[in-house]
Amino acid sequence: MDKTLQTIITRHGCNPLITPEDVIPSRENFVVIGVFNCGATVYKGEVILLCRVAEAIYSDDLDCLKIPVVRQEGGKSILDAAELRKSEHPELCFKDSRTVTLGDDANRGIVCLTSLSHLRIARSRDGVHFSIDDKPTIMPNAGEECWGIEDPRITKIGDTYYINYTAASEDGAVVSLITTKDFCEFQRHGVIFLPENKDVTIFPEKIGGKYWAFCRPVPHGIGSPDMWLTKSKDLIHWGEYSHFHGVSEDGWENGRVGGGAPPVKTPKGWVKIYHAADRNNRYALGVFLLDADDPAHVLAKSEEPLLYPEASYETDGFFGGVVFTCGCLLEGENIVIYYGAADDKVCRADISFEALYQHLGV
């Protein structure tokens, strides 16, 4: 991979900006193992990062895996814990730090997650030095969120902030929607994409009279985890699906593609930062430049990653070899990318429009 590509994007010197040690656990017996994959926006002059905070339950018994879950009790959602004794379940695989699967092949089914994620706000006046709230902003409910809520994206349309996120349970991974106008009161709108769909990113304005979004369904028969486009009249009901971009046979996109940050509009068109993983689960970031009036029309695309795991805080962590973004912001003539590194910390990288266009050859 061409190392000179990395000269066009600048990792911030204060990276990582937020680490697990900066986050107060949501309850006494929980341990924060990751703060990452944050949605990003600006509200009343502050940069708001809505972070995914992953928590596990500490156990000094190496054979005992304690699993946080949310269950229903008396009409309320209650945090609880389940236990698995590894020695009693030889049919299960515990190799992946994120999941427990039935056998070595993850495609045979995820039995449970090893942590529970909620969403929490971090605030900054300069976009670098953040204070993270002491308590969770949005906790998962029972039902379709009982395994946690993950990877929020924020899209501002008018005076409303649309927050879509992945909700996980034994029934699958769905995409749900919450709206807010002030980041104090939140309205839930429920599931907007059925399982298994993730990595939904909504455009910040109507195009051709309709809202547009990217999504990433995961077929388990024919097909692969690819990016699709979809349209809506109300941001709740989606249709008119069309395949957008798929995995390659080799290289940095041969595992899965999708997600990234909601598109941002530049003088030359929509910039869409996205992620791709190879078959070794190394995640990198790429970019599309899309026609302003027809985002299905690709004007240019990364041939090599825009950002790939190279710094120690990206290669080492809860799940090393990962850079993954859920949000970016325009700052003058630059794009600021907030990204999760190694599935446990928040980082920042900046790139100018000029350098981005150079990367794309336009």
Helices and strands as residue ranges (DSSP letters): G 3-8, E 10-11, G 20-22, E 30-43, E 46-57, E 64-73, E 76-85, G 86-88, E 92-93, E 99-102, G 106-108, E 110-113, E 116-124, E 131-132, G 143-145, E 148-157, E 160-169, E 172-180, E 187-193, E 197-202, E 211-217, E 227-232, E 238-245, G 251-253, E 256-258, E 264-266, E 269-277, E 283-290, E 298-301, H 312-315, E 323-331, E 334-341, E 345-352, H 353-360
